[in-house]
Amino acid sequence: MNLDRLAQPEIVTVTQAVAVLEQSHGVVGAASLPVLAHPDLRPIVDAQLDEVGRVVIEHRDADGEIEGYSSGYTDDIAEQLAAEGLGVLPPLDRAIVALVLLRCVAMPAARGQAPRRWSAATPVKLARLHDNRFLGNTVITEAVNRLHDQHVLVNGRAAGIRPGPAFDRLTASQRRRIEEDLLILAAPGDPVVAALNRQRSQGGPS
Amino acid sequence: MSGMRLTAARALARDTVRADEMPVLAGLDPSLWRVVQTSAGPVLTLTDDLQLHAAALTGLPVVRLSRTQAKTLLAVLIVTATGAAHPYPGAVASVDGVLAVLGGPGMGPQAIAHAKGALNKLHAWRLAQLGRPGAEVVTADLGVPVRVGPAVALWSGPWVSELMTLVGHLGEHRRPK
């Protein structure tokens, strides 16, 4: 949808929304972006982001109301970029991220206390990550610091480590895929995992 | 999947635009997107007037530099300043020059370590560039060349010349009388 058809104030509103979504690190409060609740202008923001393979991500509170927004790659584009190796973390860093997600997301979820937003999960202490026997403490600590600088994790030092604002840029489908990966990692013999693996090998939805 | 969507997404994910992608990206709406030449190659970014700064950042979740990182970036701007209204591309200086601005011989080993750590982070965030363009992984050690990084090329708005006026005053102030 071309911006030329809009009046100047509307162009400013739409382009500012794209600018805020693309330059913020984390979830922008819904009150800061009223244009995203506007029935006529929201599709234009969506279209502008889609031109570069991006999408608006809505974050909802416990009552299901939209509390904020972020932007991220659309599912088809994210899949293609990952297939090309663009933005893919090296194996060691992926392992550290998996450890943090297991402690901050998967384990609380198994207790019925899933964080509403991963970036707001209860942090895990660095010492708990050091419990991992296959990776040395120094290697783990260096990876945590590196991932903190990349905004993948937040290293709150004494407060602990939690998923970072990069996770706020994942769509619901991309988060679900990671949740399934965590399940496969934690319980490879589970019948649900067997079904998931079957579904994936048949190219079904994940 | 349209070619432009994927090309633009690749350029954003990679942080640089390849030469063969330029004609495709020319089709993007110019009121939103532009390609800027930097020392790391062309970069796809938002237009000048959409680069958020100052009051526009109020209330938004953004990454803020720590005090040491901000002071170190200011020192980089001082040692690489050429008197131009924009800090990019600036002059080539060295880690020694940055440390001299931050305190020189008066700095203790811990302060030097913190400043070098801050320089490494600024390098990772492309606000400063250590070593020569395209060099292997370089860390902030004495003698290593420093210049402003490609992310500085994206700075725009009146605040940039105001900042450089301040940098000019600071540079003048520290010059021996």
Interface residues (C-beta under 8 A of the other chain):
Chain A: N2 L3 I11 T15 Q16 V18 A19 V20 E22 Q23 S24 H25 G26 V27 V28 G29 S32 Q48 D50 E51 V52 G53 R54 Y73 T74 D76 I77 Q80 L81 E84 L86 G87 D149 H151 P165
Chain B: M1 M4 R5 L6 A8 A9 R10 L12 A13 R14 L28 D29 S31 L32 W33 L44 L46 T47 L50 Q51 L52 G59 L60 P61 V62 V63 K121 A124 W125
